[in-house]
Amino acid sequence: MQEQEGVYFRLESRPQSAHLRSKHCILFLRVLCLTDKLKIRKFIAGGVCRTNVQLTGKVAVVTGSNTGIGKETARELARKGARIYMACRDTQKGESAASEIRADTKNSQVLVRKLDLSDTKSIRAFAEGFLAEEKQLHILINNAGVFMCPYSKTADGFETHLGVNHLASWPTCFLLMSWPRGSKALASPPTQYTQASSTLK
């Protein structure tokens, strides 16, 4: 009888145990999904600038800053008090982004200048204009680039991806930070230079 009762008990306890395991498994999966959702949301939201360093009095140039990473970079620099030069190919879109950044950060020193990296003449004109306006350059962020555009060539005859994403960075950096001797650029303090790229190889 005891043995039968024991068997009976064991037979009854198995479904209950399986049910508990099932509930625990579902709970675990829910917690895992919630954690993954938070991680995905954080990843999509992008990085957050946590430094308290202020950049008042600093001058920064951010290329391709009318949208995407460049725009958010310009926004954060403006929030820190820097004087920002948004170097954009499309100045109309640049002005729209600059107005938004000025309103958001209360920083009126957010300026837009024309810069087309597919044309070295435009790069030179931008550098000359910048050096006529500013005595120093503290931060240079080469962010502008193209991706999967139809086959075309730059004004200088290079394939567009190669010309804009790679070759244009050098004259931009050189002309702004290593202007011919005796110029204002050589009197500048050390410049922080950043090359942004998703797939720089």
C-alpha atoms as an extended CHARMM CRD file, in Angstrom:
* protein
*
       201  EXT
         1         1  MET       CA              0.0000000000        0.0000000000        0.0000000000  PROA      1               0.0000000000
         2         2  GLN       CA              2.7480000000        2.3420000000        0.9150000000  PROA      2               0.0000000000
         3         3  GLU       CA              4.5610000000        1.4170000000       -2.2330000000  PROA      3               0.0000000000
         4         4  GLN       CA              1.4170000000        2.0230000000       -4.2550000000  PROA      4               0.0000000000
         5         5  GLU       CA              0.8880000000        5.3170000000       -2.4990000000  PROA      5               0.0000000000
         6         6  GLY       CA              4.4980000000        6.1830000000       -3.2000000000  PROA      6               0.0000000000
         7         7  VAL       CA              4.0610000000        5.3710000000       -6.8500000000  PROA      7               0.0000000000
         8         8  TYR       CA              0.8540000000        7.3360000000       -6.8950000000  PROA      8               0.0000000000
         9         9  PHE       CA              2.6160000000       10.2790000000       -5.2750000000  PROA      9               0.0000000000
        10        10  ARG       CA              5.4710000000       10.1520000000       -7.7280000000  PROA      10              0.0000000000
        11        11  LEU       CA              3.0990000000        9.9840000000      -10.6730000000  PROA      11              0.0000000000
        12        12  GLU       CA              1.2030000000       13.0090000000       -9.3720000000  PROA      12              0.0000000000
        13        13  SER       CA              4.3540000000       14.9760000000       -8.6010000000  PROA      13              0.0000000000
        14        14  ARG       CA              5.8510000000       14.6660000000      -12.0640000000  PROA      14              0.0000000000
        15        15  PRO       CA              3.3160000000       16.8910000000      -13.8540000000  PROA      15              0.0000000000
        16        16  GLN       CA              3.5820000000       19.4460000000      -11.0320000000  PROA      16              0.0000000000
        17        17  SER       CA              7.3790000000       19.4560000000      -11.2450000000  PROA      17              0.0000000000
        18        18  ALA       CA              7.2640000000       19.7740000000      -15.0250000000  PROA      18              0.0000000000
        19        19  HSD       CA              4.7860000000       22.6270000000      -14.6490000000  PROA      19              0.0000000000
        20        20  LEU       CA              7.1070000000       24.4550000000      -12.2510000000  PROA      20              0.0000000000
        21        21  ARG       CA             10.0630000000       23.9270000000      -14.5390000000  PROA      21              0.0000000000
        22        22  SER       CA              8.0070000000       25.2690000000      -17.4170000000  PROA      22              0.0000000000
        23        23  LYS       CA              7.0420000000       28.3880000000      -15.4250000000  PROA      23              0.0000000000
        24        24  HSD       CA             10.6500000000       28.9520000000      -14.4060000000  PROA      24              0.0000000000
        25        25  CYS       CA             11.7780000000       28.5210000000      -18.0060000000  PROA      25              0.0000000000
        26        26  ILE       CA              9.1880000000       31.0240000000      -19.2570000000  PROA      26              0.0000000000
        27        27  LEU       CA             10.1900000000       33.4930000000      -16.5270000000  PROA      27              0.0000000000
        28        28  PHE       CA             13.8500000000       33.1010000000      -17.4450000000  PROA      28              0.0000000000
        29        29  LEU       CA             13.0890000000       33.6740000000      -21.1270000000  PROA      29              0.0000000000
        30        30  ARG       CA             11.0860000000       36.7970000000      -20.3130000000  PROA      30              0.0000000000
        31        31  VAL       CA             13.9240000000       38.2370000000      -18.2330000000  PROA      31              0.0000000000
        32        32  LEU       CA             16.3900000000       37.3530000000      -21.0050000000  PROA      32              0.0000000000
        33        33  CYS       CA             14.2060000000       39.0250000000      -23.6440000000  PROA      33              0.0000000000
        34        34  LEU       CA             13.8060000000       42.1380000000      -21.4900000000  PROA      34              0.0000000000
        35        35  THR       CA             17.5690000000       42.3260000000      -20.9610000000  PROA      35              0.0000000000
        36        36  ASP       CA             18.1990000000       41.8880000000      -24.6820000000  PROA      36              0.0000000000
        37        37  LYS       CA             15.6230000000       44.5730000000      -25.5010000000  PROA      37              0.0000000000
        38        38  LEU       CA             17.3590000000       47.0060000000      -23.1570000000  PROA      38              0.0000000000
        39        39  LYS       CA             20.7440000000       46.1490000000      -24.6640000000  PROA      39              0.0000000000
        40        40  ILE       CA             19.4020000000       46.5420000000      -28.2080000000  PROA      40              0.0000000000
        41        41  ARG       CA             17.7260000000       49.8380000000      -27.3320000000  PROA      41              0.0000000000
        42        42  LYS       CA             20.9560000000       51.1070000000      -25.7660000000  PROA      42              0.0000000000
        43        43  PHE       CA             22.9500000000       49.9570000000      -28.7960000000  PROA      43              0.0000000000
        44        44  ILE       CA             20.5860000000       51.6510000000      -31.2500000000  PROA      44              0.0000000000
        45        45  ALA       CA             20.5520000000       54.8390000000      -29.1690000000  PROA      45              0.0000000000
        46        46  GLY       CA             24.3180000000       55.0740000000      -29.5860000000  PROA      46              0.0000000000
        47        47  GLY       CA             26.9960000000       56.2910000000      -27.2250000000  PROA      47              0.0000000000
        48        48  VAL       CA             26.4590000000       58.9180000000      -24.5810000000  PROA      48              0.0000000000
        49        49  CYS       CA             28.9860000000       61.6370000000      -23.8000000000  PROA      49              0.0000000000
        50        50  ARG       CA             29.5370000000       61.4870000000      -20.0400000000  PROA      50              0.0000000000
        51        51  THR       CA             32.4310000000       63.9100000000      -19.6210000000  PROA      51              0.0000000000
        52        52  ASN       CA             31.9430000000       67.1870000000      -17.7780000000  PROA      52              0.0000000000
        53        53  VAL       CA             34.8180000000       68.9050000000      -19.6060000000  PROA      53              0.0000000000
        54        54  GLN       CA             33.7990000000       72.2390000000      -21.1070000000  PROA      54              0.0000000000
        55        55  LEU       CA             35.1600000000       73.4220000000      -24.4570000000  PROA      55              0.0000000000
        56        56  THR       CA             34.4900000000       77.1360000000      -24.1530000000  PROA      56              0.0000000000
        57        57  GLY       CA             36.9400000000       79.0310000000      -26.3460000000  PROA      57              0.0000000000
        58        58  LYS       CA             37.8140000000       75.9520000000      -28.4170000000  PROA      58              0.0000000000
        59        59  VAL       CA             37.2950000000       75.8300000000      -32.1840000000  PROA      59              0.0000000000
        60        60  ALA       CA             36.0910000000       72.6390000000      -33.8700000000  PROA      60              0.0000000000
        61        61  VAL       CA             35.5330000000       71.5960000000      -37.4770000000  PROA      61              0.0000000000
        62        62  VAL       CA             33.2020000000       68.6600000000      -38.1810000000  PROA      62              0.0000000000
        63        63  THR       CA             32.8060000000       67.5530000000      -41.7950000000  PROA      63              0.0000000000
        64        64  GLY       CA             29.5560000000       65.9940000000      -42.9950000000  PROA      64              0.0000000000
        65        65  SER       CA             27.7490000000       67.3100000000      -39.9440000000  PROA      65              0.0000000000
        66        66  ASN       CA             24.2920000000       68.0330000000      -41.3230000000  PROA      66              0.0000000000
        67        67  THR       CA             23.0650000000       64.5030000000      -40.4880000000  PROA      67              0.0000000000
        68        68  GLY       CA             23.8720000000       61.2760000000      -38.6370000000  PROA      68              0.0000000000
        69        69  ILE       CA             26.9850000000       60.8560000000      -36.4930000000  PROA      69              0.0000000000
        70        70  GLY       CA             28.4510000000       64.1740000000      -37.6430000000  PROA      70              0.0000000000
        71        71  LYS       CA             25.3680000000       66.0990000000      -36.5900000000  PROA      71              0.0000000000
        72        72  GLU       CA             25.2810000000       64.4840000000      -33.1440000000  PROA      72              0.0000000000
        73        73  THR       CA             29.0060000000       65.1070000000      -32.7280000000  PROA      73              0.0000000000
        74        74  ALA       CA             28.5130000000       68.7780000000      -33.5830000000  PROA      74              0.0000000000
        75        75  ARG       CA             25.6000000000       68.9210000000      -31.1470000000  PROA      75              0.0000000000
        76        76  GLU       CA             27.6720000000       67.5200000000      -28.2590000000  PROA      76              0.0000000000
        77        77  LEU       CA             30.6120000000       69.8350000000      -28.9910000000  PROA      77              0.0000000000
        78        78  ALA       CA             28.2280000000       72.7870000000      -29.1160000000  PROA      78              0.0000000000
        79        79  ARG       CA             26.6680000000       71.6740000000      -25.8330000000  PROA      79              0.0000000000
        80        80  LYS       CA             30.1510000000       71.7800000000      -24.3150000000  PROA      80              0.0000000000
        81        81  GLY       CA             30.5410000000       75.3890000000      -25.4490000000  PROA      81              0.0000000000
        82        82  ALA       CA             32.8440000000       75.0200000000      -28.4610000000  PROA      82              0.0000000000
        83        83  ARG       CA             32.6890000000       77.1820000000      -31.5610000000  PROA      83              0.0000000000
        84        84  ILE       CA             31.6100000000       74.7710000000      -34.3100000000  PROA      84              0.0000000000
        85        85  TYR       CA             32.2240000000       74.8950000000      -38.0340000000  PROA      85              0.0000000000
        86        86  MET       CA             29.8370000000       72.4920000000      -39.7340000000  PROA      86              0.0000000000
        87        87  ALA       CA             31.5470000000       71.7320000000      -43.0460000000  PROA      87              0.0000000000
        88        88  CYS       CA             28.8490000000       70.4270000000      -45.3940000000  PROA      88              0.0000000000
        89        89  ARG       CA             28.4110000000       69.8200000000      -49.1100000000  PROA      89              0.0000000000
        90        90  ASP       CA             24.7500000000       70.9000000000      -48.9370000000  PROA      90              0.0000000000
        91        91  THR       CA             24.7350000000       74.1910000000      -47.0290000000  PROA      91              0.0000000000
        92        92  GLN       CA             20.9340000000       74.3950000000      -47.0270000000  PROA      92              0.0000000000
        93        93  LYS       CA             20.6730000000       71.1220000000      -45.0870000000  PROA      93              0.0000000000
        94        94  GLY       CA             23.6120000000       72.2870000000      -43.0040000000  PROA      94              0.0000000000
        95        95  GLU       CA             21.8410000000       75.5110000000      -42.0090000000  PROA      95              0.0000000000
        96        96  SER       CA             18.7350000000       73.5370000000      -41.0650000000  PROA      96              0.0000000000
        97        97  ALA       CA             20.7980000000       71.2250000000      -38.8270000000  PROA      97              0.0000000000
        98        98  ALA       CA             22.7240000000       74.1840000000      -37.3670000000  PROA      98              0.0000000000
        99        99  SER       CA             19.4910000000       75.9940000000      -36.4540000000  PROA      99              0.0000000000
       100       100  GLU       CA             18.2950000000       72.8810000000      -34.6590000000  PROA      100             0.0000000000
       101       101  ILE       CA             21.5880000000       72.5480000000      -32.7750000000  PROA      101             0.0000000000
       102       102  ARG       CA             21.6570000000       76.2440000000      -31.8260000000  PROA      102             0.0000000000
       103       103  ALA       CA             18.1080000000       75.9990000000      -30.4450000000  PROA      103             0.0000000000
       104       104  ASP       CA             18.8890000000       72.7730000000      -28.5770000000  PROA      104             0.0000000000
       105       105  THR       CA             22.2200000000       73.8040000000      -27.0410000000  PROA      105             0.0000000000
       106       106  LYS       CA             21.6840000000       77.5850000000      -26.7040000000  PROA      106             0.0000000000
       107       107  ASN       CA             25.0790000000       77.9800000000      -28.3920000000  PROA      107             0.0000000000
       108       108  SER       CA             24.9870000000       80.6530000000      -31.0880000000  PROA      108             0.0000000000
       109       109  GLN       CA             28.5130000000       79.8030000000      -32.2910000000  PROA      109             0.0000000000
       110       110  VAL       CA             27.4320000000       77.0500000000      -34.6700000000  PROA      110             0.0000000000
       111       111  LEU       CA             28.4630000000       78.0400000000      -38.1870000000  PROA      111             0.0000000000
       112       112  VAL       CA             27.9800000000       76.3710000000      -41.5670000000  PROA      112             0.0000000000
       113       113  ARG       CA             30.5550000000       76.4510000000      -44.3450000000  PROA      113             0.0000000000
       114       114  LYS       CA             30.6110000000       74.8660000000      -47.7970000000  PROA      114             0.0000000000
       115       115  LEU       CA             32.8940000000       71.8390000000      -48.2130000000  PROA      115             0.0000000000
       116       116  ASP       CA             32.6610000000       69.3380000000      -51.0640000000  PROA      116             0.0000000000
       117       117  LEU       CA             35.1930000000       66.5570000000      -50.5030000000  PROA      117             0.0000000000
       118       118  SER       CA             34.8400000000       65.3570000000      -54.0890000000  PROA      118             0.0000000000
       119       119  ASP       CA             36.6100000000       68.5080000000      -55.2820000000  PROA      119             0.0000000000
       120       120  THR       CA             40.0440000000       69.5920000000      -54.0150000000  PROA      120             0.0000000000
       121       121  LYS       CA             39.2760000000       73.1660000000      -55.0980000000  PROA      121             0.0000000000
       122       122  SER       CA             36.3930000000       73.1890000000      -52.6210000000  PROA      122             0.0000000000
       123       123  ILE       CA             38.6600000000       71.7540000000      -49.9170000000  PROA      123             0.0000000000
       124       124  ARG       CA             41.2520000000       74.4570000000      -50.5370000000  PROA      124             0.0000000000
       125       125  ALA       CA             38.5910000000       77.2020000000      -50.5740000000  PROA      125             0.0000000000
       126       126  PHE       CA             37.1820000000       75.9460000000      -47.2810000000  PROA      126             0.0000000000
       127       127  ALA       CA             40.6290000000       75.8790000000      -45.6590000000  PROA      127             0.0000000000
       128       128  GLU       CA             41.4760000000       79.3680000000      -46.8940000000  PROA      128             0.0000000000
       129       129  GLY       CA             38.1470000000       80.7080000000      -45.6230000000  PROA      129             0.0000000000
       130       130  PHE       CA             38.5960000000       79.0640000000      -42.2570000000  PROA      130             0.0000000000
       131       131  LEU       CA             42.1230000000       80.4370000000      -41.8020000000  PROA      131             0.0000000000
       132       132  ALA       CA             40.8390000000       83.9050000000      -42.7080000000  PROA      132             0.0000000000
       133       133  GLU       CA             38.2660000000       83.6590000000      -39.9050000000  PROA      133             0.0000000000
       134       134  GLU       CA             40.1100000000       81.7730000000      -37.1800000000  PROA      134             0.0000000000
       135       135  LYS       CA             43.5550000000       81.9500000000      -35.5960000000  PROA      135             0.0000000000
       136       136  GLN       CA             43.4160000000       78.4810000000      -34.0370000000  PROA      136             0.0000000000
       137       137  LEU       CA             41.9900000000       75.0280000000      -34.6570000000  PROA      137             0.0000000000
       138       138  HSD       CA             41.6180000000       72.7440000000      -31.6490000000  PROA      138             0.0000000000
       139       139  ILE       CA             39.4560000000       69.8900000000      -32.9450000000  PROA      139             0.0000000000
       140       140  LEU       CA             39.1580000000       68.4310000000      -36.4500000000  PROA      140             0.0000000000
       141       141  ILE       CA             36.7270000000       65.5700000000      -37.0450000000  PROA      141             0.0000000000
       142       142  ASN       CA             36.7140000000       64.1430000000      -40.5690000000  PROA      142             0.0000000000
       143       143  ASN       CA             33.3240000000       62.4710000000      -40.5390000000  PROA      143             0.0000000000
       144       144  ALA       CA             31.9670000000       63.0530000000      -44.0610000000  PROA      144             0.0000000000
       145       145  GLY       CA             31.7680000000       60.1320000000      -46.4570000000  PROA      145             0.0000000000
       146       146  VAL       CA             29.6690000000       58.4020000000      -49.1200000000  PROA      146             0.0000000000
       147       147  PHE       CA             28.3060000000       54.8590000000      -49.1900000000  PROA      147             0.0000000000
       148       148  MET       CA             27.0500000000       52.6770000000      -52.0340000000  PROA      148             0.0000000000
       149       149  CYS       CA             26.5160000000       55.5480000000      -54.4430000000  PROA      149             0.0000000000
       150       150  PRO       CA             26.3300000000       54.8040000000      -58.2010000000  PROA      150             0.0000000000
       151       151  TYR       CA             29.6640000000       54.6960000000      -60.0070000000  PROA      151             0.0000000000
       152       152  SER       CA             30.9970000000       58.1950000000      -60.5460000000  PROA      152             0.0000000000
       153       153  LYS       CA             34.2290000000       60.1390000000      -60.3180000000  PROA      153             0.0000000000
       154       154  THR       CA             35.3480000000       63.1040000000      -58.2820000000  PROA      154             0.0000000000
       155       155  ALA       CA             36.2770000000       66.4020000000      -59.9070000000  PROA      155             0.0000000000
       156       156  ASP       CA             39.8800000000       65.1630000000      -59.8190000000  PROA      156             0.0000000000
       157       157  GLY       CA             39.0970000000       61.8900000000      -61.6260000000  PROA      157             0.0000000000
       158       158  PHE       CA             39.0830000000       59.4250000000      -58.7190000000  PROA      158             0.0000000000
       159       159  GLU       CA             36.3340000000       56.8760000000      -58.0880000000  PROA      159             0.0000000000
       160       160  THR       CA             33.9460000000       58.6340000000      -55.6840000000  PROA      160             0.0000000000
       161       161  HSD       CA             34.2120000000       56.2570000000      -52.7080000000  PROA      161             0.0000000000
       162       162  LEU       CA             38.0000000000       56.2970000000      -52.8860000000  PROA      162             0.0000000000
       163       163  GLY       CA             38.2260000000       60.0340000000      -53.4810000000  PROA      163             0.0000000000
       164       164  VAL       CA             35.7700000000       61.1710000000      -50.8150000000  PROA      164             0.0000000000
       165       165  ASN       CA             36.1900000000       58.5750000000      -48.0600000000  PROA      165             0.0000000000
       166       166  HSD       CA             39.9600000000       58.1940000000      -48.1880000000  PROA      166             0.0000000000
       167       167  LEU       CA             41.9130000000       60.6110000000      -50.3700000000  PROA      167             0.0000000000
       168       168  ALA       CA             40.0390000000       63.7880000000      -49.3670000000  PROA      168             0.0000000000
       169       169  SER       CA             40.9010000000       63.4020000000      -45.6840000000  PROA      169             0.0000000000
       170       170  TRP       CA             44.5840000000       64.0750000000      -46.2600000000  PROA      170             0.0000000000
       171       171  PRO       CA             44.3400000000       67.4990000000      -47.9640000000  PROA      171             0.0000000000
       172       172  THR       CA             41.6200000000       68.5660000000      -45.5210000000  PROA      172             0.0000000000
       173       173  CYS       CA             43.8430000000       67.7520000000      -42.5660000000  PROA      173             0.0000000000
       174       174  PHE       CA             47.0200000000       69.0750000000      -44.1950000000  PROA      174             0.0000000000
       175       175  LEU       CA             45.5640000000       72.3950000000      -45.3370000000  PROA      175             0.0000000000
       176       176  LEU       CA             43.9070000000       73.1280000000      -42.0020000000  PROA      176             0.0000000000
       177       177  MET       CA             46.7210000000       72.0290000000      -39.7060000000  PROA      177             0.0000000000
       178       178  SER       CA             49.9230000000       72.3410000000      -41.7410000000  PROA      178             0.0000000000
       179       179  TRP       CA             49.4530000000       75.4750000000      -43.7960000000  PROA      179             0.0000000000
       180       180  PRO       CA             52.6370000000       76.9030000000      -45.4070000000  PROA      180             0.0000000000
       181       181  ARG       CA             55.1610000000       78.3290000000      -42.9810000000  PROA      181             0.0000000000
       182       182  GLY       CA             54.3980000000       81.6910000000      -41.4610000000  PROA      182             0.0000000000
       183       183  SER       CA             50.6470000000       81.1030000000      -41.5150000000  PROA      183             0.0000000000
       184       184  LYS       CA             48.2050000000       81.1890000000      -38.6160000000  PROA      184             0.0000000000
       185       185  ALA       CA             47.7510000000       77.4190000000      -38.5580000000  PROA      185             0.0000000000
       186       186  LEU       CA             51.3180000000       76.7910000000      -37.3790000000  PROA      186             0.0000000000
       187       187  ALA       CA             50.7020000000       79.0360000000      -34.3770000000  PROA      187             0.0000000000
       188       188  SER       CA             47.7750000000       76.8530000000      -33.3000000000  PROA      188             0.0000000000
       189       189  PRO       CA             47.9420000000       74.5930000000      -30.2330000000  PROA      189             0.0000000000
       190       190  PRO       CA             48.0380000000       70.8290000000      -30.8280000000  PROA      190             0.0000000000
       191       191  THR       CA             44.9070000000       69.8620000000      -32.7450000000  PROA      191             0.0000000000
       192       192  GLN       CA             42.8350000000       66.8100000000      -31.8150000000  PROA      192             0.0000000000
       193       193  TYR       CA             42.2430000000       64.9620000000      -35.0790000000  PROA      193             0.0000000000
       194       194  THR       CA             39.6450000000       62.2010000000      -35.5300000000  PROA      194             0.0000000000
       195       195  GLN       CA             38.9470000000       60.1740000000      -38.6690000000  PROA      195             0.0000000000
       196       196  ALA       CA             35.4720000000       58.6380000000      -38.5170000000  PROA      196             0.0000000000
       197       197  SER       CA             34.5600000000       55.6040000000      -40.5930000000  PROA      197             0.0000000000
       198       198  SER       CA             32.3070000000       52.5680000000      -40.2630000000  PROA      198             0.0000000000
       199       199  THR       CA             34.5380000000       50.3110000000      -42.3360000000  PROA      199             0.0000000000
       200       200  LEU       CA             37.9810000000       51.9130000000      -42.5590000000  PROA      200             0.0000000000
       201       201  LYS       CA             40.3520000000       49.1940000000      -43.7990000000  PROA      201             0.0000000000
